[in-house]
Amino acid sequence: MLGDHHPVLYGYGLDEVTQVMRRKFPIAVPKRELFLAALNCEIMHTRADLDIVAGPGIRDAKDRPVLVSALIALY
C-alpha cells in the first residue's frame, strides 16, 4: 500500500484524532486500531519538553506539540 514508505505518527496527534472520533464517530473508534495495525506504522511519543525546539509563533498554544513534533521529525 505505501511502497517504500514507513509512516511515523506522533502520539499527540493520534490522541487528538481519537478524541474527535469519540465525539463525532464513536462507532468508528475500534476500526481506528485495526487501521493502525494494518498500516504497520511507528508511533513516537510527543516530547514533554516542548521548549527543546525554538519554533515560529503559533496562534493556538494547544497545537504547539504538533508543531514541535513536526520540527523534530525533520532532524
Buried (B, 14 or more C-beta within 10 A) or exposed (E): EEEEEEEEBBEBBBEBEEEEBEEEEEEEEEEBEEEBEEEEBEEBEBBEEBEEBEEEEEEEEEEBBBBBBEBBEEE
